[in-house]
Each structure stands twice: as C-alpha cells, then as structure tokens.
Amino acid sequence: MSWTRNAATLVREARARAGLTQRELARRSGTAQSVVARIEGEQTSPGADTLARLLAAAGWDLHAELWPQPPADTHMLDDVPRILALSPEDRLREVAALDRFVAGARRA
C-alpha cells in the first residue's frame, strides 16, 4: 500500500465522517482547499505533520505504529540450523574465516 493512497483515503474519510467540505477542512486546518483536493485526488502526498493537522481539523487523531515485516524468502536463512548445531568454538572459527574472507575481498 502506498503512503499517498493511505493519506488520501484517511483525509477523505475523516472529512466525510466530520461532514465537512474540502473548503471547510482547509479553513479549519489553515491550508488551501486546493491542497486538500490534491491530497484526496492522490496527486500529492502530504507530510506526516500536514496529514496529522488535516485529520485533527476533522476531529481525528493520527496514530502510527511500526510492525515488523516477515523475513524475506531468502536462502540465507537455510544455513541457520547448521550454524546452531556448531559448537561455540566452531562458530568462532567460522566467524574468523568469514572475517579473513571479507578482509581479502576489500583488498582486491
């Protein structure tokens, strides 16, 4: 989902629920009606401050949360069981070998 689409939907829905026109929302938020129209029309994406101000003017608060994304489907995770089965000494040897490899690659 794009931020523009989310912002447009949020502003449009907040304004409609508050029973406001674009002009009324713009006046309450201290911005131009054309700005509200461009946001709702997905022609521009507001910054977080502008979005929060528009929603507040319609009587709504914006609450953002961070959610971790599931790990990408990658072959890199395939090696985890093998590494976990190693002894601590063997893990250190692997890290040392990787460190030597990276150092050599940097010189090349």
Number of C-alpha atoms within 10 A of each C-alpha: 5 7 12 18 16 14 22 23 16 19 23 21 15 21 22 13 12 15 12 16 14 20 16 16 24 20 14 16 20 12 15 15 16 12 17 25 18 14 21 22 15 17 13 16 20 19 12 12 10 13 21 19 19 27 23 16 21 23 12 17 14 13 6 7 5 5 6 6 6 6 7 8 8 7 8 8 10 10 9 10 9 8 13 10 10 12 10 11 9 12 14 12 12 14 12 12 12 12 12 12 11 11 11 10 9 8 6 5
